[in-house]
Amino acid sequence: MTTPCQKRQITGNAGLNDAAWQLSRRGWHVMPTIRNAKGSDRFITNEGETAFFGVQSRALSKRDAVSLHMDLSELRSDWWIITTFANPDAPVCYILRVDELRAHASQNKNGGKWWLEPKAYDRDEFRDAWHRLGKAD
C-alpha cells in the first residue's frame, strides 16, 4: 500500500521527469542536482553552453495551490515549472520566471508561508509555454 508521503514523492518525480523530458525534446541539456537540496532541481544549458539557468519543479496531483517559502527572497531558480495532474498521461505544465512567481504569490493571512494559487499560474500565457525559455540552439 502506498502511503501519502510515498504518493507525494511519486507525484514529484513524475512532474520532475516530465519537465526534463519536455526540455530535452526541445534541445536543452538537462542536468540533475542533488535531490532535496535548496535551490534548483535541474540545471539547463544549450549545446554551446551559452545559455544556462536553474529550474525549480513543482508537481501536483491536481490543480492546487503551490507551497513556496516563508521568504520570497529565498527563491533561487530562474524558472519555475509547475506540473499539474502529474500522475496521469496528460500532465499540464506552467512555465514562470521567478519574478512572475513572486509578483503573483500570496501570503497566509497571519503573515506565514507564501503560496501560488491556481488562478495565479493557470493562465494561457504560462500554460505549456515552453517557448518562453528561448531556443536551445
BELVENSUL-V349136 format. One record per residue. N is the residue number from 1. RES is the residue in one small letter. SS is DSSP state (H for helix, E for strand, C for the rest). PSI is psi in whole degrees, 0 to 359 (* if undefined). Layout:
n=[N | N]
res=[RES | RES]
ss=[SS | SS]
psi=[PSI | PSI]
This chain:
n=[1 | 2 | 3 | 4 | 5 | 6 | 7 | 8 | 9 | 10 | 11 | 12 | 13 | 14 | 15 | 16 | 17 | 18 | 19 | 20 | 21 | 22 | 23 | 24 | 25 | 26 | 27 | 28 | 29 | 30 | 31 | 32 | 33 | 34 | 35 | 36 | 37 | 38 | 39 | 40 | 41 | 42 | 43 | 44 | 45 | 46 | 47 | 48 | 49 | 50 | 51 | 52 | 53 | 54 | 55 | 56 | 57 | 58 | 59 | 60 | 61 | 62 | 63 | 64 | 65 | 66 | 67 | 68 | 69 | 70 | 71 | 72 | 73 | 74 | 75 | 76 | 77 | 78 | 79 | 80 | 81 | 82 | 83 | 84 | 85 | 86 | 87 | 88 | 89 | 90 | 91 | 92 | 93 | 94 | 95 | 96 | 97 | 98 | 99 | 100 | 101 | 102 | 103 | 104 | 105 | 106 | 107 | 108 | 109 | 110 | 111 | 112 | 113 | 114 | 115 | 116 | 117 | 118 | 119 | 120 | 121 | 122 | 123 | 124 | 125 | 126 | 127 | 128 | 129 | 130 | 131 | 132 | 133 | 134 | 135 | 136 | 137]
res=[m | t | t | p | c | q | k | r | q | i | t | g | n | a | g | l | n | d | a | a | w | q | l | s | r | r | g | w | h | v | m | p | t | i | r | n | a | k | g | s | d | r | f | i | t | n | e | g | e | t | a | f | f | g | v | q | s | r | a | l | s | k | r | d | a | v | s | l | h | m | d | l | s | e | l | r | s | d | w | w | i | i | t | t | f | a | n | p | d | a | p | v | c | y | i | l | r | v | d | e | l | r | a | h | a | s | q | n | k | n | g | g | k | w | w | l | e | p | k | a | y | d | r | d | e | f | r | d | a | w | h | r | l | g | k | a | d]
ss=[C | C | C | H | H | H | H | H | H | H | H | H | H | H | H | H | H | H | H | H | H | H | H | H | C | C | C | C | E | E | E | E | C | C | C | C | C | C | C | C | C | E | E | E | E | C | C | C | C | C | C | E | E | E | E | E | E | E | E | C | C | C | C | C | C | E | E | C | C | C | C | H | H | H | C | C | C | C | E | E | E | E | E | E | C | C | C | C | C | C | C | E | E | E | E | E | E | H | H | H | H | H | H | H | C | E | E | C | C | C | C | C | C | E | E | E | C | H | H | H | H | C | C | C | C | C | E | C | C | H | H | H | H | C | C | C | C]
psi=[137 | 128 | 162 | 323 | 316 | 321 | 318 | 319 | 317 | 317 | 315 | 315 | 320 | 314 | 318 | 315 | 326 | 317 | 318 | 319 | 314 | 317 | 317 | 318 | 349 | 9 | 2 | 147 | 126 | 118 | 130 | 156 | 181 | 125 | 144 | 12 | 155 | 145 | 203 | 147 | 330 | 149 | 139 | 137 | 161 | 178 | 316 | 2 | 36 | 344 | 132 | 127 | 160 | 147 | 132 | 129 | 133 | 128 | 140 | 147 | 343 | 180 | 110 | 172 | 147 | 124 | 132 | 229 | 176 | 334 | 115 | 340 | 346 | 353 | 118 | 326 | 141 | 320 | 149 | 133 | 115 | 120 | 120 | 156 | 47 | 333 | 322 | 181 | 353 | 67 | 155 | 129 | 143 | 129 | 117 | 144 | 156 | 325 | 326 | 319 | 313 | 319 | 329 | 356 | 153 | 150 | 150 | 151 | 330 | 9 | 21 | 229 | 151 | 148 | 156 | 109 | 154 | 321 | 340 | 328 | 334 | 75 | 151 | 323 | 338 | 335 | 119 | 38 | 57 | 333 | 338 | 336 | 351 | 179 | 143 | 341 | *]
